Amino acid sequence: MPDPLTVASGLCAVGALLSSWQLGRRAVRAEAEIGRLQAELTAERHAASHDPLTGLPNRRAFYRLAATLLTDCAGRPLVAVVLDVDDFKQVNDRYGHAVGDQVLISVAERLATFAGDNPVARLGGDEFAGLLASPTVDRRWIDHATRRLYDMLAAPIPMGTVTLRVTASVGLAPVHGTQLTEALDRADAAMYEAKGLGAARPSRALRDTAHLAEC
């Protein structure tokens, strides 16, 4: 006959192993649940601060990022940028909202490329903004940067078997101290001045391509 104490000790050992295994599984499930909740929280925070179409920061996030850059710029010159797509309604009306969305995504990607590590954002609709650290804020540099950004945005946009060319009106203005809102207002005014100067050009938003053209 087996010794009752030995049997009891064995049963206790088995029970302890089973309990330890169950606790381990619960710990793994708890860690997985915590990870899932953290991922959901991260996704919710990202969604709350980013434009769902382009992935750029939204207006609120842009002002927060810009405030940090203004604080940490250590005296470096900063330039505010405002732009919007010329006659964007024509793109949606002629080619549909899906094409319009792709145009906005392309504009966002090109602006982000131009800005590098500097913050850029989609403010709403076809309007975008940025804050650039620059080597200088003299008129020549601003005019050169404006032209470079304009040319970058006006490059053909490939869409499968077709391409579309759009233009954007661009305004840049230096930031004085920490006066970001005032600089954005001046950049906005410069952008509308550029839009007004270009209004005499027919079909600016579809310049060089009256229709979608075969690649």
PyMOL commands that set and color helices and strands:
alter all, ss='L'
color gray80, all
select helices_A, chain A and resi 4-49+59-72+88-95+97-115+139-154+180-198+204-206
alter helices_A, ss='H'
color red, helices_A
select strands_A, chain A and resi 78-85+120-124+127-133+157-159+162-164+168-174+213-214
alter strands_A, ss='S'
color yellow, strands_A
deselect
rebuild
show_as cartoon
